[in-house]
Amino acid sequence: MKSELLGHKAPLLSVSDWVQGDPVNFDQLIGRVVLVEVFQVNCPGCFLYSLPTATKLHQRYVDQGLSVLGVATAFEDFDKNTLENLTRLAETGAVVGETLQMLTRHGLLIDGQLSYQIPFPLGMDRLQKCGNEVTQTDIDDFIHSRIPDFSLQSETYQQQIRERVEQYLHHLIYRAETFERFELKGTPSHILVDKQGILRDCAFGDYPDLEARIVGLLKE
């Protein structure tokens, strides 16, 4: 089931700090197609696939009307998915944690740093400190934004999911505004906004048709 956000004006990104490039948002990019790559610093898959792909797309289509933005978020590993580590990444190409381990195993680093410079603006998702109380409404909202057919599942399944979500929310230290604003399910996620500022796609994980979708939007 597609998000109810699709086909409507895209919510603005909520970024606390831009560590590379000038502050920018969808309302300033009308007339251009916008791809936002949402990643975590401690996310190996983001650096193995998502960010290299976004870099290539930027290089191929920036002069044809594509703007690529990177937003680093945090919904786990709050000690590693930090503004400090994002800043270090932007300034030196240094990576940390599981990303460092995985890229090292694949021989993709030079002296512990990326072999390429991320060429587009990079910002940090705005994080809000969580309270200790988790309400039933919090649990329901979290579930229904991610499992649209939840009410059709068995009672046993529903109870298991409720318990897992409650445990997850209790362990949250921060809530990331852009991550929640777009109802994202994880990283990497890809947000596509057309020339009129309309949200056209919001996808999690592998996106083999991403370039084709961008080319199509550039032609509109």
N, C-alpha and C positions, 0 to 999 in steps of 0.2 A: 504494500500500500504506500502510495507516495505521500510525502509531507504536504500538509495543507498550506505550507508557506510557498510552494511552487506556483508560479504563474502570477505572483503578487510582487509588489515592490520589496526588494531585499531589505531585511533589517540591517541597520548600520553595524559595522564591526565595532566591538568594544575593546580597545587596545589601551593598555596602561602606559606603554613606552614603545617608541619606535627606535630600534637600535641600529637600523640601517635604512637610509633613504628618508625622504620627507614624510611627515604625517599625511595620510591620504585615506579617503573612504569612498564608498560607492557614489555618493552624491557629487563628488568632485571628478568622477570618471565617466559621466554621461557621454555617450558617443563612442565609448570603447567597450570591448568585451573584457570582462574581469574574471580571472581565475585566482581563487584563494586556496592555497595549500595550507591546511591546518595540520600541524605536526606536533610531536613532543620531542624535546632534545634527547630524552632517553627512550627512543623508539627506533630500533634497528631498521625495521621495514621502511620507515620514512626516509632513511638515508640510503638504503639500498635501491629503492624504486621511486618513491614519490618525488623527492627533491631533485634527483638527477633528471627525471622526466620533466618536471616543471622548469628546470633550467634550460633544457633543450627547447621546450615550447616557447619560452621567453626569447631565446635566440632566434628562433625561426619566424616568430609572428609579431614581435614587438613593433616593428615598422609597419605592420599591416593593421594595427589597431588593437592588439592584445596587451593588457596590463596584468602581470602576475604579481601577487602579494603572498608573503609567507607569514602566517600567524602561529606562533608557538603557544600551545596551551598546556594545561596540567590538570589531569583528573586522577593521577596516581603518582607515586615516586616523587613526592613534592620536594624532597631533598636534592633531586637531580634536575627536575624540570623547572628551572629557576631563571629569573631574569639575568642573573650573573652568568650562568652557563650559556644562555642565548647570546649575551653580549660578547663573551669569549669566542663563541662560534663565529659571529659576524666579523670580529676583528682579526682572528687568527686562524679560523678553520678548525679549532680544537673541538673534539667531541668527548663525551664522557660515558660512564656506565656501560650498559648493555650495547649501546651504539658503538662505543670504542672497542669492546670485545669482538663484536660481530664483524665490523669493518676491518679490524686487524686480522681476523681469521681469513677473510676474503682477500687480503693483500691490497686493500683499497685506500690505505693511508700512507702518507709520507711524513715520517717523524711524528706520528700521532695526530696528524691533521689531514683534512680533506685535500684531495688533489686538485680541487677546483674552487673557485670563488662563487658563492651564491650571488647572482647578479641583480636580484630584485629586492624591494623593500622588505624588511623583517620587523615584525612587531610582537609584543608579548600580550597575550590575552589578559584582560583585566580579571584578577582573582579577588574574590571576596571571602573573608574569613567566615567559616561556618559556625553556627551555634551548635550546642551539644544535643539539643532536642530534635528528634526526627518524628514528624507527625505522620498520621495515616495518609493525609493529603499529599505529603512529600513522596511517600511510597507509591501511591496511586498515580501521581503525575509522572513520576519517573518510568513506571511500567508502561503506561498507556502511550507515552510518546515513543516508545521503542518496540512494543508488542501490540499492534493495533487489534489483533484478534484474541487478546488475552482472555476476555470474558467467555470465549468459546471453548477454552481449554478445560481439562479435567480439574476437579477440586484439588486433587493431589498435586498436580503440576502448579496450579495457582499458589498453593500454600508454600511450595518449595521456592518459587520465584519471589514471593513476598518476603520470606525469611532471608534469602540471599541479598535482595535489594536493601532490606533494613540493615543488614550487617555492613553492606558496602557504604551506605549513607552515614552510618555511625562512625566509620573510619575516615570519612572525607574531612580533610583539613580546610580546603578551599573549594569554592565553586567558581568555575570559569564562565564568564558572561557570554563570550562569543560562542563557546562550545554549547552552552545551554540555549542560547538565542536561536541557533540553527538546528537544535534538536539532534546534535551529532551523536554517533554511536561509538566512536573510537578514532584512532589515528592510524594511518593518514586518512584525512577526509578532504574532499574536493568540492568547492563551492563555485558554481558558474553563474555569472550575472551578465545579462545581455546589454546592448548599447542603450537601452531605455531604463536600465537599472532594475529590471525584473529578474527575480531569481528563477533560473531555468533548470538547475540541477544541484543536488546536494547528495554526494555519494561517499560511502565509506569503503576503504580497501582498494582492491584491484579495479581499475577502470580502463579496460583495453580500448574503449571507443572515445577516450577523452579528446585526442587530437581531432578526430572526425567531428565531434560535437563543436569544438572550438572553430574549426574551419567553416562549419555550417553557420554558426552565429556571426562570424566575421562577414559572411556574404549577405546577411539579412539587411 
